[in-house]
Each structure stands twice: as C-alpha cells, then as structure tokens.
Amino acid sequence: MEIGQRIMELRESAGWTTNRLANLCGLSQSFLRSVELGEKGISVENLQLICDTLHISLRDFFDVPSEQDTEQDRLLREITKLTNEQKLALISFLESLAK
C-alpha cells in the first residue's frame, strides 16, 4: 500500500479537499499533495497528525479493508470516525432499536 494513496483515499472518503485536510492538521497543502502523489515521504509524526485529524488511529490507517470484511468490521471502522457526541447518539439510537 502506498501511504500517499491511502491518505488521499481517506481524505476523499471524508469529503475533504487537500487544502482542508492540510489546514486542519497544520501542514502545507503543497507538502500534503506531494505526499499523496508519492513525490515525498512523510514522518510518523505528520502521519499521526493526519490520522488524528481524520479521527482514525495509525492502526486503522494501515488496516486496509478487504473484500472479506464482515458487516461488524465495517461498522467498527465507521464508529471510530465518529466524535464522542456522535457515538453517544448512536448508542441511544441502537438502544431504542433493541426495545
């Protein structure tokens, strides 16, 4: 897996432009674009900034979904992207379904 390609995939799935992600994580747009295109490498520290901004862990960054993922795997991956407030709302919703 190419790191730059993975960053681009996650950024696009969040619906963000390169500029927005760069601004939110404090990196320059030109640097981030160069990383996405595979022209530059990235430090672990900067990759962690990007992951924090995207609300995913480094582990999730490198855990590329496979075709054999279960529905539970997909749900867990999506839940990790939620804010704490969204997680609480989801719990309330799920509890209401179980009643």
LINDA-V938925 format. One record per residue. N is the residue number from 1. NEAR is the number of other ideal C-beta (glycine too) atoms within 10 Angstrom. Layout:
N/NEAR
N/NEAR
//
This chain:
1/9
2/12
3/16
4/19
5/13
6/16
7/21
8/18
9/14
10/19
11/20
12/13
13/10
14/15
15/7
16/16
17/11
18/18
19/12
20/14
21/23
22/20
23/15
24/15
25/17
26/10
27/18
28/11
29/14
30/11
31/14
32/24
33/16
34/15
35/23
36/22
37/12
38/11
39/10
40/13
41/11
42/19
43/8
44/8
45/7
46/16
47/19
48/15
49/17
50/25
51/19
52/13
53/20
54/21
55/13
56/17
57/13
58/13
59/9
60/17
61/18
62/12
63/13
64/10
65/10
66/7
67/4
68/6
69/14
70/8
71/7
72/8
73/13
74/11
75/12
76/12
77/14
78/10
79/12
80/14
81/15
82/13
83/9
84/7
85/8
86/12
87/13
88/11
89/12
90/14
91/11
92/10
93/9
94/9
95/9
96/8
97/7
98/5
99/4
//
